[in-house]
Amino acid sequence: MTTTLYDLERDDLAIVLEGEPRYRVDQVWDGLHRQLRPVDDLTTLPKSLRARLTEQVPVALQIEAESVSDGGDTRKLLWRLSGGAAVETVLMLYPDRATVCISTQAGCAMGCTFCATGQAGFERHLSVGEIVEQVIEAARRAAPRRVSNIVFMGEPLANYDATWAAVERLHGAVGISARHLTLSTVGIVPGIRRLAGESLPVNLAVSLHAANDRLRNELVPINRRYPLSALAAVCSEYLDAKGRRLSFEWAMIDGVNDRDTDARELAAFARGLRAHVNLIPLNPTPGYPVRGTPRSRVADFRDRLIELGVNATIRHNRGTDIDAACGQLRANHEVRIRARR
């Protein structure tokens, strides 16, 4: 795989800039990460040096399509990578800030039955640079708002080394607080254990969706390898190590995991871990015919969890009409461009 611009660590950049004054490394590094500028806009550099950088270490992402929803406040970016793989990034704008959901893989191997990304299958892991560059590109589009929250999607713990290197880069070089970085996982137990030993206190969101092994085996197949007992144990380790509140994501599926028995099982699982539950009305995907729970029943389910002593909220979905909401990301060649930047 080709080494791209944001794959370079600072020492790698120094090698690329060998023969240039030493201060050039700081100029390029800070220009790319703190100032969020493309190479062509680094006007403190000679034009010949900018041309050499562009030729030797090209960017990783080529824009293929951009879809817009919510009056321009939600944008889905489809990128083409080297070798032909495609990934998506979602940028959500708010009055004074922005949130970015980024891909850590092209496709996903976890096979969750209701998730479009899982239905698409797995193509390859992303490199550090391919992950970081998504944030840089989104931050440029978000300006003058600052990107304050980043959510790592796909299955970041299956691509652990590149994901964690990207976390460290975004924290150290771009300047985003670790407390505003969230890793979303279906429950890769060894990855959560590694995460508990890291120095940065990132957030952990576990896509739970069922609180008994029989149903979770069906909805989230990795549960057969890492059942709920193992997941609870490692989440407890993470909680002890970090002292950070866990989040459990729960996609509300009509008649499947929205019954009172499901609420009681979820409450029992979440209470012991002092976890917050984030309820997500199921978004439509082409390969899963079951409907999402009606909004009124989602509210009833939340209220029942609160009665049972669990902190629970309902996520407000954005970008459903452009397949940018939770569970809908699925890069393909047939994306219809609704709006261009």
SELUMNU-938566 format. One record per residue (C-alpha): residue number from 1; residue in one letter; x negated, y, z negated. Coordinates in Angstrom, 2 decimals. Layout:
% residues N
(tilum NUM A (X Y Z));
...
This chain:
% residues 341
(tilum 1 M (0.00 0.00 0.00));
(tilum 2 T (-1.35 3.43 0.93));
(tilum 3 T (-2.60 5.64 -1.89));
(tilum 4 T (-0.49 8.77 -1.87));
(tilum 5 L (-0.95 12.22 -3.36));
(tilum 6 Y (0.76 11.61 -6.72));
(tilum 7 D (-0.85 8.19 -7.13));
(tilum 8 L (-4.09 10.05 -7.90));
(tilum 9 E (-5.12 10.47 -11.51));
(tilum 10 R (-7.24 13.52 -12.31));
(tilum 11 D (-10.50 11.51 -11.99));
(tilum 12 D (-9.35 10.16 -8.61));
(tilum 13 L (-8.64 13.71 -7.47));
(tilum 14 A (-12.15 14.73 -8.48));
(tilum 15 I (-13.54 12.01 -6.20));
(tilum 16 V (-11.37 13.21 -3.30));
(tilum 17 L (-12.61 16.78 -3.94));
(tilum 18 E (-16.27 15.75 -4.21));
(tilum 19 G (-18.49 18.55 -2.89));
(tilum 20 E (-15.98 21.25 -3.84));
(tilum 21 P (-16.44 23.56 -6.86));
(tilum 22 R (-15.34 21.83 -10.07));
(tilum 23 Y (-12.55 24.33 -10.70));
(tilum 24 R (-10.80 23.07 -7.57));
(tilum 25 V (-9.69 19.95 -9.47));
(tilum 26 D (-7.81 22.08 -12.00));
(tilum 27 Q (-6.34 24.27 -9.27));
(tilum 28 V (-4.96 21.29 -7.35));
(tilum 29 W (-3.85 19.26 -10.40));
(tilum 30 D (-2.01 22.15 -12.05));
(tilum 31 G (-0.60 23.35 -8.75));
(tilum 32 L (0.91 19.95 -8.01));
(tilum 33 H (2.24 19.17 -11.50));
(tilum 34 R (2.81 22.39 -13.46));
(tilum 35 Q (3.61 24.71 -10.57));
(tilum 36 L (5.40 21.97 -8.57));
(tilum 37 R (3.93 23.24 -5.32));
(tilum 38 P (3.34 21.23 -2.15));
(tilum 39 V (-0.24 21.22 -0.90));
(tilum 40 D (0.53 23.71 1.87));
(tilum 41 D (1.66 26.25 -0.75));
(tilum 42 L (-1.56 26.05 -2.79));
(tilum 43 T (-2.80 29.30 -1.31));
(tilum 44 T (-5.69 29.56 -3.79));
(tilum 45 L (-7.28 26.77 -1.73));
(tilum 46 P (-8.97 27.33 1.63));
(tilum 47 K (-6.77 26.31 4.54));
(tilum 48 S (-9.33 23.70 5.62));
(tilum 49 L (-9.18 22.04 2.19));
(tilum 50 R (-5.39 21.95 2.23));
(tilum 51 A (-5.54 20.26 5.62));
(tilum 52 R (-8.07 17.72 4.36));
(tilum 53 L (-5.95 16.85 1.32));
(tilum 54 T (-2.85 16.41 3.45));
(tilum 55 E (-4.69 14.07 5.79));
(tilum 56 Q (-6.51 12.01 3.14));
(tilum 57 V (-3.71 11.64 0.58));
(tilum 58 P (-0.27 12.15 2.15));
(tilum 59 V (2.92 12.42 0.13));
(tilum 60 A (4.90 9.21 -0.43));
(tilum 61 L (8.48 10.35 0.14));
(tilum 62 Q (10.08 11.21 3.45));
(tilum 63 I (13.61 12.58 3.20));
(tilum 64 E (16.10 10.49 5.13));
(tilum 65 A (19.39 11.91 3.93));
(tilum 66 E (20.82 14.22 1.31));
(tilum 67 S (24.42 14.01 0.08));
(tilum 68 V (26.08 16.72 -1.99));
(tilum 69 S (29.03 16.60 -4.40));
(tilum 70 D (30.56 18.58 -7.28));
(tilum 71 G (30.24 21.89 -5.46));
(tilum 72 G (26.51 21.34 -4.94));
(tilum 73 D (25.81 20.39 -8.56));
(tilum 74 T (25.17 16.70 -7.78));
(tilum 75 R (22.74 15.69 -5.05));
(tilum 76 K (21.73 12.23 -3.91));
(tilum 77 L (18.40 12.06 -2.08));
(tilum 78 L (17.58 9.08 0.09));
(tilum 79 W (13.84 8.63 0.61));
(tilum 80 R (11.94 6.47 3.07));
(tilum 81 L (8.72 4.95 1.74));
(tilum 82 S (5.71 3.42 3.43));
(tilum 83 G (6.52 0.01 4.85));
(tilum 84 G (10.14 1.02 5.45));
(tilum 85 A (11.60 0.60 1.94));
(tilum 86 A (14.20 3.13 0.84));
(tilum 87 V (15.06 4.47 -2.62));
(tilum 88 E (17.43 7.04 -4.04));
(tilum 89 T (17.14 9.88 -6.54));
(tilum 90 V (20.08 11.71 -8.11));
(tilum 91 L (19.80 15.32 -9.24));
(tilum 92 M (22.51 16.72 -11.52));
(tilum 93 L (22.54 20.47 -12.04));
(tilum 94 Y (23.96 22.25 -15.08));
(tilum 95 P (24.07 26.00 -15.78));
(tilum 96 D (20.67 26.15 -17.48));
(tilum 97 R (19.03 22.79 -16.86));
(tilum 98 A (18.92 19.68 -14.67));
(tilum 99 T (18.89 15.91 -15.14));
(tilum 100 V (17.20 13.55 -12.68));
(tilum 101 C (17.85 9.82 -12.28));
(tilum 102 I (14.89 8.23 -10.52));
(tilum 103 S (14.21 4.82 -9.02));
(tilum 104 T (11.39 2.60 -10.27));
(tilum 105 Q (12.01 -0.13 -7.70));
(tilum 106 A (13.34 -0.47 -4.19));
(tilum 107 G (16.38 -2.58 -4.97));
(tilum 108 C (16.67 -4.59 -8.16));
(tilum 109 A (16.18 -8.27 -8.99));
(tilum 110 M (18.44 -8.35 -12.06));
(tilum 111 G (21.57 -9.29 -10.09));
(tilum 112 C (24.18 -7.59 -12.30));
(tilum 113 T (27.39 -8.48 -10.50));
(tilum 114 F (29.12 -5.08 -10.67));
(tilum 115 C (26.10 -2.94 -9.70));
(tilum 116 A (25.49 -1.92 -6.08));
(tilum 117 T (21.73 -1.75 -6.60));
(tilum 118 G (21.73 -5.29 -7.95));
(tilum 119 Q (23.91 -6.48 -5.09));
(tilum 120 A (21.34 -5.11 -2.63));
(tilum 121 G (18.59 -7.40 -3.97));
(tilum 122 F (14.96 -6.62 -4.67));
(tilum 123 E (12.42 -5.34 -2.14));
(tilum 124 R (9.39 -4.10 -4.11));
(tilum 125 H (8.16 -2.17 -7.12));
(tilum 126 L (7.33 1.51 -6.75));
(tilum 127 S (3.89 2.94 -7.43));
(tilum 128 V (3.17 5.58 -10.05));
(tilum 129 G (3.04 8.24 -7.36));
(tilum 130 E (6.34 7.19 -5.79));
(tilum 131 I (8.02 7.46 -9.19));
(tilum 132 V (6.45 10.79 -10.17));
(tilum 133 E (7.01 12.39 -6.77));
(tilum 134 Q (10.78 11.87 -7.09));
(tilum 135 V (10.75 14.12 -10.15));
(tilum 136 I (8.59 16.74 -8.44));
(tilum 137 E (10.87 16.86 -5.40));
(tilum 138 A (13.99 17.05 -7.56));
(tilum 139 A (12.45 19.79 -9.71));
(tilum 140 R (11.75 21.89 -6.63));
(tilum 141 R (15.38 21.59 -5.59));
(tilum 142 A (16.60 22.37 -9.10));
(tilum 143 A (14.73 25.68 -9.38));
(tilum 144 P (15.21 28.09 -11.06));
(tilum 145 R (16.73 25.57 -13.48));
(tilum 146 R (14.19 23.40 -15.22));
(tilum 147 V (14.37 19.62 -15.22));
(tilum 148 S (14.97 18.79 -18.87));
(tilum 149 N (15.98 15.11 -18.76));
(tilum 150 I (14.76 12.18 -16.70));
(tilum 151 V (16.35 8.73 -16.59));
(tilum 152 F (14.30 5.83 -15.19));
(tilum 153 M (16.62 3.48 -13.29));
(tilum 154 G (16.33 0.18 -11.45));
(tilum 155 E (14.68 -2.08 -13.99));
(tilum 156 P (11.74 0.00 -15.21));
(tilum 157 L (10.56 -2.62 -17.70));
(tilum 158 A (10.10 -5.11 -14.86));
(tilum 159 N (7.71 -2.57 -13.31));
(tilum 160 Y (6.20 -1.75 -16.66));
(tilum 161 D (2.66 -0.57 -15.87));
(tilum 162 A (3.66 1.86 -13.11));
(tilum 163 T (6.65 3.09 -15.10));
(tilum 164 W (4.63 3.78 -18.23));
(tilum 165 A (1.86 5.50 -16.26));
(tilum 166 A (4.57 7.71 -14.73));
(tilum 167 V (5.95 8.46 -18.21));
(tilum 168 E (2.50 9.55 -19.38));
(tilum 169 R (1.99 11.70 -16.28));
(tilum 170 L (5.36 13.42 -16.57));
(tilum 171 H (4.74 14.05 -20.26));
(tilum 172 G (1.13 15.17 -20.03));
(tilum 173 A (0.74 16.80 -16.62));
(tilum 174 V (4.26 18.03 -15.86));
(tilum 175 G (5.06 18.89 -19.47));
(tilum 176 I (8.35 17.10 -20.07));
(tilum 177 S (8.93 16.07 -23.68));
(tilum 178 A (8.94 12.33 -24.31));
(tilum 179 R (12.21 12.81 -26.17));
(tilum 180 H (13.80 13.82 -22.87));
(tilum 181 L (12.60 10.70 -21.02));
(tilum 182 T (14.96 7.71 -21.04));
(tilum 183 L (14.20 4.19 -19.87));
(tilum 184 S (17.31 2.24 -18.89));
(tilum 185 T (16.99 -1.55 -19.08));
(tilum 186 V (19.24 -4.59 -18.95));
(tilum 187 G (17.25 -6.01 -21.86));
(tilum 188 I (13.80 -7.23 -20.80));
(tilum 189 V (12.68 -8.37 -24.25));
(tilum 190 P (8.88 -8.42 -23.64));
(tilum 191 G (9.10 -4.95 -22.09));
(tilum 192 I (11.02 -3.51 -25.06));
(tilum 193 R (8.42 -5.04 -27.38));
(tilum 194 R (5.61 -3.37 -25.41));
(tilum 195 L (7.52 -0.10 -25.45));
(tilum 196 A (7.76 -0.26 -29.24));
(tilum 197 G (3.95 -0.23 -29.39));
(tilum 198 E (3.46 2.81 -27.17));
(tilum 199 S (2.54 6.20 -28.61));
(tilum 200 L (5.24 8.31 -26.92));
(tilum 201 P (8.74 8.23 -28.49));
(tilum 202 V (10.82 7.86 -25.32));
(tilum 203 N (14.51 7.01 -25.42));
(tilum 204 L (15.75 3.47 -24.81));
(tilum 205 A (19.12 2.80 -23.20));
(tilum 206 V (20.18 -0.85 -22.96));
(tilum 207 S (22.78 -1.81 -20.37));
(tilum 208 L (24.78 -4.17 -22.56));
(tilum 209 H (28.26 -4.57 -20.96));
(tilum 210 A (29.17 -7.61 -23.06));
(tilum 211 A (28.52 -8.58 -26.67));
(tilum 212 N (28.94 -12.35 -26.39));
(tilum 213 D (26.54 -14.56 -24.46));
(tilum 214 R (29.20 -16.30 -22.38));
(tilum 215 L (30.45 -13.09 -20.77));
(tilum 216 R (27.07 -11.40 -20.64));
(tilum 217 N (25.58 -14.41 -18.84));
(tilum 218 E (28.13 -13.75 -16.11));
(tilum 219 L (27.82 -9.96 -15.92));
(tilum 220 V (24.08 -9.59 -16.64));
(tilum 221 P (22.33 -12.82 -15.56));
(tilum 222 I (19.02 -11.97 -17.30));
(tilum 223 N (20.92 -12.70 -20.53));
(tilum 224 R (20.36 -16.39 -19.84));
(tilum 225 R (16.64 -15.78 -20.36));
(tilum 226 Y (16.93 -13.17 -23.11));
(tilum 227 P (20.19 -13.82 -24.99));
(tilum 228 L (21.82 -11.37 -27.34));
(tilum 229 S (20.10 -12.73 -30.45));
(tilum 230 A (16.67 -12.06 -28.91));
(tilum 231 L (17.81 -8.67 -27.63));
(tilum 232 A (19.09 -7.64 -31.06));
(tilum 233 A (15.83 -8.71 -32.70));
(tilum 234 V (13.61 -6.73 -30.33));
(tilum 235 C (15.90 -3.68 -30.49));
(tilum 236 S (15.50 -3.80 -34.27));
(tilum 237 E (11.72 -3.86 -33.81));
(tilum 238 Y (11.95 -0.84 -31.53));
(tilum 239 L (14.13 1.01 -34.02));
(tilum 240 D (11.70 0.30 -36.86));
(tilum 241 A (8.71 1.39 -34.78));
(tilum 242 K (10.16 4.57 -33.28));
(tilum 243 G (13.00 5.70 -35.50));
(tilum 244 R (14.79 6.79 -32.32));
(tilum 245 R (18.49 6.13 -31.87));
(tilum 246 L (19.27 3.36 -29.40));
(tilum 247 S (21.96 3.72 -26.75));
(tilum 248 F (24.05 0.88 -25.40));
(tilum 249 E (25.60 1.39 -21.97));
(tilum 250 W (28.95 -0.32 -21.45));
(tilum 251 A (30.57 -0.28 -17.99));
(tilum 252 M (34.32 -0.53 -18.56));
(tilum 253 I (35.76 -3.29 -16.34));
(tilum 254 D (39.52 -3.73 -16.28));
(tilum 255 G (40.57 -6.90 -18.09));
(tilum 256 V (36.99 -8.14 -18.40));
(tilum 257 N (35.25 -6.30 -21.24));
(tilum 258 D (37.82 -3.73 -22.39));
(tilum 259 R (39.95 -5.81 -24.79));
(tilum 260 D (40.20 -5.41 -28.55));
(tilum 261 T (38.09 -8.54 -29.00));
(tilum 262 D (35.37 -6.90 -26.88));
(tilum 263 A (35.53 -3.76 -29.02));
(tilum 264 R (35.14 -5.80 -32.20));
(tilum 265 E (32.19 -7.79 -30.79));
(tilum 266 L (30.51 -4.63 -29.54));
(tilum 267 A (31.04 -2.83 -32.85));
(tilum 268 A (29.51 -5.71 -34.79));
(tilum 269 F (26.48 -5.76 -32.47));
(tilum 270 A (25.98 -1.97 -32.41));
(tilum 271 R (26.52 -1.24 -36.11));
(tilum 272 G (23.61 -3.34 -37.26));
(tilum 273 L (21.30 -1.40 -34.95));
(tilum 274 R (22.84 2.02 -35.66));
(tilum 275 A (23.26 2.37 -31.91));
(tilum 276 H (25.24 4.92 -29.94));
(tilum 277 V (27.62 3.43 -27.36));
(tilum 278 N (28.03 5.17 -24.03));
(tilum 279 L (31.20 4.01 -22.26));
(tilum 280 I (31.06 4.23 -18.46));
(tilum 281 P (34.25 3.81 -16.40));
(tilum 282 L (33.29 1.27 -13.73));
(tilum 283 N (32.47 2.92 -10.44));
(tilum 284 P (33.68 1.28 -7.22));
(tilum 285 T (31.12 -0.82 -5.35));
(tilum 286 P (31.79 -2.79 -2.16));
(tilum 287 G (30.65 -6.18 -3.44));
(tilum 288 Y (32.65 -6.28 -6.67));
(tilum 289 P (36.46 -6.27 -6.28));
(tilum 290 V (37.36 -5.86 -9.97));
(tilum 291 R (38.68 -2.42 -10.94));
(tilum 292 G (37.39 -0.06 -13.56));
(tilum 293 T (39.41 0.32 -16.76));
(tilum 294 P (42.04 3.08 -16.53));
(tilum 295 R (40.93 6.30 -18.18));
(tilum 296 S (43.55 6.15 -20.93));
(tilum 297 R (42.38 2.67 -21.97));
(tilum 298 V (38.74 3.80 -21.92));
(tilum 299 A (39.75 6.49 -24.44));
(tilum 300 D (41.60 3.90 -26.55));
(tilum 301 F (38.51 1.65 -26.50));
(tilum 302 R (36.34 4.55 -27.65));
(tilum 303 D (38.76 5.37 -30.45));
(tilum 304 R (38.77 1.74 -31.56));
(tilum 305 L (34.97 1.69 -31.71));
(tilum 306 I (34.99 4.84 -33.82));
(tilum 307 E (37.53 3.23 -36.17));
(tilum 308 L (35.11 0.30 -36.46));
(tilum 309 G (32.28 2.60 -37.49));
(tilum 310 V (30.44 3.07 -34.18));
(tilum 311 N (29.40 6.36 -32.63));
(tilum 312 A (30.90 6.15 -29.12));
(tilum 313 T (31.37 8.60 -26.26));
(tilum 314 I (32.66 8.42 -22.68));
(tilum 315 R (30.28 9.39 -19.91));
(tilum 316 H (31.59 11.90 -17.41));
(tilum 317 N (30.76 10.43 -14.02));
(tilum 318 R (29.40 12.72 -11.36));
(tilum 319 G (28.78 12.02 -7.69));
(tilum 320 T (31.24 9.11 -7.37));
(tilum 321 D (32.35 10.36 -3.94));
(tilum 322 I (28.79 10.17 -2.60));
(tilum 323 D (27.93 6.83 -4.29));
(tilum 324 A (25.62 8.61 -6.71));
(tilum 325 A (27.28 7.62 -9.98));
(tilum 326 C (26.17 4.85 -12.34));
(tilum 327 G (26.02 1.47 -10.62));
(tilum 328 Q (26.52 2.90 -7.14));
(tilum 329 L (22.96 3.58 -5.99));
(tilum 330 R (22.22 1.49 -2.97));
(tilum 331 A (19.73 2.71 -0.39));
(tilum 332 N (20.47 1.68 3.18));
(tilum 333 H (20.16 2.91 6.72));
(tilum 334 E (23.86 3.67 7.07));
(tilum 335 V (24.14 6.50 4.55));
(tilum 336 R (26.36 9.23 5.96));
(tilum 337 I (24.82 12.67 5.53));
(tilum 338 R (27.53 14.82 3.97));
(tilum 339 A (25.35 17.87 3.56));
(tilum 340 R (21.79 18.84 4.29));
(tilum 341 R (19.58 21.11 2.26));
